[in-house]
Amino acid sequence: MAAALAAGVAAATCVWWSAGAQEQPRTPVGCDGGTLAQGAAGRVMDGRTFALEDGREIRLAGIEVPPLPEPQEKSPAPGGIAARDALAALLSGAQITLKQADAQKTDRYDRIIAYAFAKRDGADRAVQADLVAAGHARVAARVGNRSCAMELLRRESLARKAKLGLWGSSYYDLLNADNPTDVLAEQSFALVEGRVLSVRESGATIYVNFGRRWTEDFTVTILKRNERNFTAAGLEPKKLAGRQIRVRGWIEERGGPWIEATRPEQIEFADRE
């Protein structure tokens, strides 16, 4: 079985590195901070976590992937195994360079948070960008760099329209803000799309409302101290009323379903597409 798995990863690697090698730029702009570490990849734990051969563990920045199914889990989120295998194919036999993604260099488990680049046969591949382009990962709520976020979002949009990877499953369909019950049922990382009804301020918070009943309808909140970051990115919160937008983040319950937007990359203008 081990030999079969190794052969499968090797075959996937050949397909991965030949397909689209001429289609994607080598390094998405902004996804290339200072070098944190280099080395050969060792064990791959899931679709965004692996270890270098020296034992240091890496958590890929800027993306979200499905978890691996738990034993006895009746209805696991699809795509976790495919994401892990895709990452293993990208890393197999390559020299890995880790680039700083944000001010935070490690997480609470002491894993290095980074953009990863895999070099093989003279070709340098951006790991996160390739996973997103193939539909094995979604762009996270926090990317770290606006230019990098825009490139990853572009690749995600192409993968979604082509129904690649995760996007071929109805499990990952965009949620409709007009159906707050369905949105609230997620209670996980998701993409929600709808037309903004109104924007209101109260205290230190800006409320982006998708319905009239704040206790039931979908709402996005932006802290006023973060407003200038959104405005600088062309997403002035007070001008969102009437716009069709797509929001990504972790859904929580605060009366109705709610996402806190802390970064501009969490909001896209869907009516521009």
Secondary structure, DSSP 8 states (H G I E B T S, - for coil): -HHHHHHHHHHHHHHHHHTTTTTS-SS-TT---SEEEEEEEEEEEETTEEEETTS-EEEETTEE------TT-SS--TTHHHHHHHHHHHHTT-EEEEEE-SS--B-TT--EEEEEEEEETTEEEEHHHHHHHTTS-EE-S--S-HHHHHHHHHHHHHHHHTT-GGGGSGGG--EETT-HHHHHHH-SEEEEEEE--EEEEETTEEEEESSS-TTTS-EEEEEGGGHHHHHHTT--GGG-TT-EEEEEEE-EESSSEEEE--SGGGEEEGGG-
